[in-house]
């Protein structure tokens, strides 16, 4: 039987100096979000998300779109309960790494969390120092409610999970937004 091998993801070229805008994701962004996440998932740095999952959860996502109309970053804020949301699907185009775009995306998700009245956000990550620089603290899995593990059973890395839980307590949104 012949073994099927998939070619690695090749993302569209982007201009590193192009201006970007943070906005809520649209249905027309799903393909770009999918390929950006899949690029990093193939490197073992995040979980791949299906098109179906992205369509079902598109309202969770924000994107950074450059002036050429290319999606160069994505993040999702997934509300789990009245006091907790997960930051997930954080990905930045490799040509735009090191420009503060990941920070911008996380801060955008945090602002949305504050606007919703959420006091805490957390993330599962392999990039602990990135989140620490944004004020997150490492926490134990046991300190998080079992609901946060809802997708863990289906994860291919469940038995050998390397991700670290980080959490941040948010200050309330200032009066007037």
N, C-alpha and C positions, 0 to 999 in steps of 0.2 A: 504494500500500500504506500503510495506516495505521500510524503509529509507536506502539508500546506504551510507555507511561511508567509507572513504578512510583511509587506515592506514598511519601514518605519514612517511615522507621520512626518510629512514635510509641510510646514506652515507657510502661508504666503509671506513674501518679503514685506517688511514695513520700514519706513524711514525713522531712524532713531530720534531725529530732531522734530518730528511732526507733533504739533500741538494736540492735546487730548482733552476730552470732555467726559465727565462721569455722568451716567444717566441710568435710568431703569432699563432693564433688558426688554426687548420686544421679541415676538415670535420669530421674526425674520433673523434674529441673532443666534438662534439655536445651533445651526450648523457651525458657526464660528466658535461658539462656546464649547461645543462638543470636541472639535479638533484641538482647541487650545488645552482643554483638560486632558484629552487623550494623549497629547504630546508628552505631558509631564507624567501621566500614568504609565506610559510605556517605559519611562525611566525609573519607575518604582517609587515615585515621589508623591503620588496621590492616587485616589481611586478613580477609575473611569466611570463616567455616568452615561447611561444610554440616552438616546434621543427621546425615548418615551419619558424617562425620568425628568429630563430637561423641560420638555413641554409641560408636564404635569406640575413642575415647580418653577416655571418661568417667572412668576411674581416674586420669588425669593431673590432673584438675580439682579445685580447691577453690572454694568460693563463700562470700560473705558474705550471710547471710540476715538480714533485719531482723525485728523482733518482730511485724510484720504478715504474715510469711511471704513477703515479696518478696525476690528475689535482687537485691542492689544492687551486687555486685562479683563478679568471677571472675578466676582465674588458673590456668594449667596448668604443671606441671613435667614436661617430656618428656625421659626418659632416652635419651641417644644412645649412650653407651658407658660403660665401667666408671669413667671419670674425668670425665664431662662430661654436663650436662643443660641443656636450654633452658627458660627461662622464657618462656611464650607465652600468648596469649589474655588478657592483662591488660586488664581493662575495669572501669570504675566508672560507675554510673548518673550522668548529668549533674547531677541534683539533689543528689548526695552528693559532688561534686567538692570538693577543698580541705579535707577532713575527716581526711586521713591514712589513708583506706581503701586506696588503692593501695599505700602503704608497708606496711600491715598484710598485704595479700595477698602482696606480694613476700617479706616476712619469713617468712610462713607457708610459702611455696614453698622458701625457703632452709632452713628448719628441716627440712622433709621431705627435702631433698637431704642435709643433714648426717646425718639419721637413717639414710639409705640408704648413707652412707659416701662420698658424692661430694665430691671436693675442689674442683670448679669448676662454676659455672653461668654461662651467658651469655644474652644476649637481643639480638634485632634490634629497634631502636627509632628512633622519631623524637623521643622525649622524653629526650634524652641527659642533661640537667641533673637530671631526676628520678632517674635511675639513678646518676649521679655522687654525689648527696646520700646514696645508700645504700651508697656504697663501691665502685661499679663503675668500671672504667677503660675508656676507648675502646681498641679493638684493631683491627687490620687484618683484613680478610676472610682474607687469606693466612695469618694466625697461627692460624686455626681449621681443624680437620680438614675435608676435603672432605665428610664425612658430614653436616655441618651445613647444607650447601647442597642436601640431598636434595629439598626442596620448591621450591627456587628456580626450577627449569626450568618448573614449572607456574604460576608466579606471573605475573599480568598486568603487573606492574611490573618484570619481569626485566631488560629492556633499559634501564630508567630508574630503577633502585632508588635510593631516597633513604634507606633505613634504614642506621643506624650499628650496628656490632657493639660491644657492651659486655660485659665479663667481670668476674667476681669470684672470687677465691680464698677459699674458705671455711675457717674454722678448724674443727677437729674438734668434734663434738658433745661437750658436757661429760659426764663420767661420770654415768650414771643418766638421761640424756636431757635 
